Amino acid sequence: MIAADQNQSWLDAHASTHFANISWLNELRNNALAAFEQQGLPTVRDEEWRYTNLRSLKSHSYHLSMASPLSMELPATDNPRLVFVDGYLDAEHSSALELDGVNFVAGHLEQSDSSLAQYHSTTLPSSQHGFTALNTAYAQDGYVIELANNQVIENVIEVVFVSQNEGAVNHTRNFIIAGANTKCSVVERHIGKAGSVYLANNVTEIIAGDNAHIDHYKIQQESEEAFHIGGVFIQQQRSSLVKNHNIALSGLVTRNDIYTTLQGEGAHMEMNGLVFGTGRQHIDNHTQVDHAVPNCTSDEYYKTVLDDNSRSVFRGRIIVAQDAQQTNADQQNNNLLLSPNAEADTKPQLEIYADDVKCSHGATVGQLDEGSLFYLKSRGINNDSARALLTFAFANEVIDRVNIESIKDELTQLVAGELLSGLEELV
């Protein structure tokens, strides 16, 4: 629990916020605000945050972000996209507003009809930390993708969240609501102005109906001094397939919660994660797969590369309910340390209450294999290039799981640019 005056400072930062008089939404906001006032922001005394000290985040003062003109260059793309600047939709730079079958509404929480009430916050865990509560209480804007039954969106939809306001907090709340027999691919990009200090607090809720197929990507390239708190919360019905790809490449302190509940038989969840840490970066990923019914499967594959004084935290939890027979769940977390000062904390967890299941988990923390380095150097490759090649091969196993070719090529170039820039001088 943080001090009462620190709690108040966070509430003061949001004091000027005004929302429309929508009864169901106001009730949600008020309940979330009461929860925050009771629990405050997480501290290392909280078990789920014991390795993530937020002292550096709390040392800054913040204000709620305001809508502002885009002042950064956006990544090039051929895909239709939405752009949110400091938490608000930028219609001028958005090209997906008229995409058939997709409901995009600026200020959607204030302008949407009551249909969103049946979905809002339903995917969140019963116990939430203070940042999620703040998002529910003060979310300014976000996207809604709502697919009717049997609707397939062939286009890859890109959503870019830009943070450029120094000292700002922005909250976005997003929804992917996919009916039965639907399909879509969504790429979320989180970028920020270089050198700026801000807090991006984002929550995405995904509801996958029967036989829905959703491919969801989160690519984080925040400012090197920024704080990013994110949550992706998912519910899956019968025979649904959801793939979540979580790519964290920059930002001073990052925390991602990715939770899914398999509620219909035959559902499958795939979680893929790739983390690159340098400098003083701290990246904390908490995942949870809740097998609530029989005959569901899950596959989780996270890899981390750490250099300099960076640190990562991974807590992967798989829960198999008592009646969830014929569950098949696998989890793997591999961590590569490139510096003696880098640190990886990993905590895989299995909670199995059924007896007819097939579950496995594994975690490794280590350095580059000396035998492989020796082999490459014996073939005339210099030490730096040999290390870069092996590191790239380690990370590329996650990139190979990306289904969208343009995103796979982009990630390959990003990683290669970091690691293999000197390959023209192999010897």
N, C-alpha and C positions, 0 to 999 in steps of 0.2 A: 504494500500500500504506500503510495507516495504521500507526502505531506499535504495537508488540507489546502495550504496556500498555493501549492503547485497545481492541485486540482482546479482551484479557482482561476488560476492564470490561463488554463486551457479553456475554461468556460468563458472567460472574459474575451478571449480571442474570437469567439463566435457570437458575442453578445448582440451584434447588429443584424443578425440573420432574421429575415422575416419570410414566413411561408404562407401559402394559401390555406384557407380554412377547409381542409378535407378531413373529415372526422376519422376515418380509418387510419389515414397516414399520420395525423397528429397524435393519435393514440400510440402508434408504433414509435414515433419520435419521442414522445414523453416517457414511455417505458424505457427506451434506450438511454435517455438522458438521466433518468433516475438510477439506472444500473451503473452508468459511469460515475455519477456522484457518490455512489456507494463503494465502488471498487477502485476507481482511479486508473491511472496507467500502470502497466505491469512493472514489476521490479524483479531483481534476481532472487527474491524470496519466493516468488511464484515458481513452482516446479517446472512449468513449461517454458519459463524464461530464465532459468538459472544460469545459462551460459551466455545470455545476451544482455549486457549492461547498457541501459539507455541514458547513461549520464551525459554523453555528448549531445544527444538529442534534446534533453531537458535543459541544457545550458543555454539554449537559444530562446529568444522570444519570438512569437509567431502571431500572425493575423490571418483571418480568413481571406482566401484569394478572391480577387475580383476579375471579371471578364476584361480581357485586354487584347489588343491586336497582336497577331503573330509576328514575332521578330526573329525567328530562327528559320533556317533552311530545313525543309522536310526531306526525309529519305525518298528517293525516286521509287515509283511503283507504277505498274500497269493495272493494278487491281482497284476496284471501287473502294473508297475509304471515307471514313469520318475523321474529323480532327477536333480534338478538345484542347483548348488552350487555358491553362490555369483552372481547370475544372469545368469549363463551359464550352458548349458546342460552337465551333467556328464554321458557320455555314459557307462562307466565302471559299474556304479551302477544302470543303467536303464535296466529294463527287458521288456519294452513294445514297443521297437523300431520296432519290426517286427509284431506287432499285426495287423491282417488283417482289412482293412477298415479304418485305422487311419493313417493320415498323420502327422508324427513327423519329423521335420526338425530342426537341430541345426542351430542357426543363421537364422531362417526362413525368417525374414524380408529382409535379404540380398540375400538369395538363392532361395526364392520362385519365381514362375513365376507371370505373371501379373494378374492372377485370383484373388489374394488376394486384388488387388486394388479396386475391386467393393465392398468389405466388410470393409476394414480398416477405422476405425473412424466413420462409418455410424451409430453406436448405441449411440454415445456420445451426450450429450445434447448440445444445441447451445452455452450455456454459461458454460465454464469450468474453474475450478480453476487452479492455477499455477502448482500443482503437476501433474495433468492429462496432462497439456501441456508439462511438462518436460518428462513425460513418452513417449508421442508421439514423441518428439524431439530426445530422446536418448535411447529408448528401445534397449537393447542389444540382447535379446534372448527371448524364450518363446515357448509354444506349440501350434500346430494347430491340431485340431481334425475335420476332414472334412468327413461327411457321405453322400454318394450318396443316391438318392431316394430309399426308401424301405429297407434301411440297418439297421439292428438291431445288436448292440454290447452287448452281454450278460455279458461280463466281466465288473467288476467295474474297471475303470481306475483311478489310484492314481498318483498324481503329487506332489512331495515334493520339496518345495523351502527352501533351507538351507542358512542361513546368518551366516558367521563365521569370516568375515574380519572387524576388529575394525575400526570404522570411515568411513565405506564404504557406498555409495549409490548404490543400484542396482535397475534397472528398467527392468521388464519383461512385455511383451505384449502377450496375449494369445487369442486364437480364438476357439470357438466351432461353427462350421458351419454345421447345420443339415438340410438335404433336406427333402422332403415330406415323411411322413410315416416312420420316423426313430426313433430310441430309443437309449439312452446311459446314463450312470451314471458316473460322474466325481467327484473325491474327491481331492481338493487342500489342502495341508498341508503347513503351514508356521512355521518353527522352526528356532531357533537361538542359538548360543553359549552363555551359561550362563554368565551373567555379562557384555556382550559386548554391546557397543553403536554403532548402525548403523541405516540406514534408508532403509526400504524395501518399494518400490513404485511400486505397481503391478496393472495392468489393465487387465481384462478379458472381451472380447466381445462375446456375444452369439446371434446367429441368428437362430431362430427356424422356419423352414418351415411349410407348411400345415400339420397338424396332427403329428408334431414331439413331442416326449416326452423326456424331458431332466431333469435329477435329478442332481443338482449341489450343492456341499458342499464346504465350506471354513472353515477350522479349524485352528485357530491361536494360536500358543504356542511359541511366540517370547521370546527373552531374556527379563528379567525384566527391563532392561535399554534401550530397543530398541524402535524405532519409526516405526510405520506401517501405511502407507497410501494406501488404496485399493479402487478399483472401479470395480463393476460388472455391465455391461451395456447390456441390452437385448432388442431384437426385436422379436415379436411373430406374426406369421401369422395364418391363419384360423384354428381353432380347435386344436391349439398347446397347450401343457401342459408343463409348466416349474415350477420346484420346486427349490427354492434357500434356502439353510440352512447356516446360518452365525453364527459360534460359536467362540466367542472371550474369550480366557482363560488367556492370559498373554500379556505382553508388557507395556511399560511405558505410551506411548501415541498412541492411535489407532484412525484412522478415516476410516470409510467404507461408500462409496456411492454405493447404489444398486438401479438402475433405470431400469424400464421396460416400453416399449410401446406396447400396445395391438393393432396391426394393422389389424388383420383379425377377422371376426366374429366367435364367439364360442371359442375364446382363453381363457385360464385360467392361472393365475399366483398365486403361493403359496409362501409366504415369511415366513420363520421361523428364529427366532434369539434367541440366548442364550448368555448372558454376565455374566462373573464372575469378579468382581473387588475387589482387595485387595491392601493394602499398599497405594501408591500414584498414582495408575493407573488412567488413564483418557481414557474413551472409548466413541467415538462419532459415532453414526450410523444415516445416512441420507438415507431414502428410498423414492422412488417415483414410483407410478403406474399411467400411463397415459392411460386412457380408450379413445382411439381415434375413435373407431367404435362401433356400437351397439352390444348387445347380448354377452358381455364378462363378466367374473367374476374374482374376486381377493380375496384372503384371506391372511391376514398378522397377524402374532402372534409373538410378541417379549417379552421376559422376561429378567429381569436384577436382579442380586443379588450383593449387594455392602457391603463391610466390610471396617473397618479401615477408612482411609481418601480418599477412592476412589470416583470417580465421573463418572457419565454417562450422555450422551446427546442422546436423540432420537428425530428425526424429521421425521415424517411419513406423506407424502403428497399423496393424491389421487386426480387426475384430471379427470373429466368426461366432454368430449367435448360436444358441443351443439347437435350434431347428434348422440351421443352415447346413444340412448334410450335402455331400457331393461338392463341397467348395474346393476350388483349386486356386491357390494364391501364391505368388512368388514376389520376393522383394530383394533387390540388390543395391548396395551403396558402396562405391569404390572412390577412394580419395587419394590423390597424388600430390605429394609435397615436394616442391621444387626448391624450397629454402629451409634451412634448419630452424628458422624463426616462425615458419608457418605452422598452423595448428588446426586439426580437424577433430571435432567431437561427433561421434555417431552413436545413435541409440536405436537400433531396430527392435520392434516389439511385436510379439504375437500373443493375442488373447483368444484362445480357442475353447469354445464351450460345446462343440459338437464332436462326435467321435469318428465320423466317416468323412474325412477331409484329407487334402493333400496340400500342405503349406510348407514353405521354405523361406529362409531369409539369410542374407550374408552381408558382411561389411568388411572392408579392407582399408588400411591406411598405410601408405608406404611411399618409397621413393622410386625413381627410375631404376629399372633392372640393370645391374652392372654387367651381366652377361650380354644383354642386348646392346648396351653401349659399346662394350668391347668388340662385339661382332661388327657393328657399323664402322667403328674407327679402324678396325683391321682391314676394312675395304676401302680405306683412304678418305673417309668422311671425317671432318674435324669435329671436335668435341661439342661445340655449340650447336652445330647443325644436327649432329646425332641426337642430342637432347631434344631439339625442336621437333625432329621427325617422330621420335617416340611419344612425345607429349601430344602431338597432333593425332597420331594413331589412337592414343588413349581416348581423346575427346571425340574423335570421329565416329566411334561406335554409337554414341548417342545421336549425332547428326544424321547417321544413316537411317534412324527411325523416323525422320521427318518425311511426311507424305507429299508435301507441296514442293515441287522441284525448284521454284523460284526462291523459296525460303531456305531450302537445303543448300542451294548455291550461295545464297547470301551468308549463311552461317559458316559455310566452308571457307569463303573468302575472308570473313571477319577473323576466324580462328587462324587461318593460314597467314593472314596479314600480321597478326600478333606474333606468331611463332616461327614462321618460315621465311621471314623477310630476307634472311641472309643465305638462302639456299643457292643463290647464284655463285656463292663462294664455298662450295661444299668441302673443298680440300685446302 
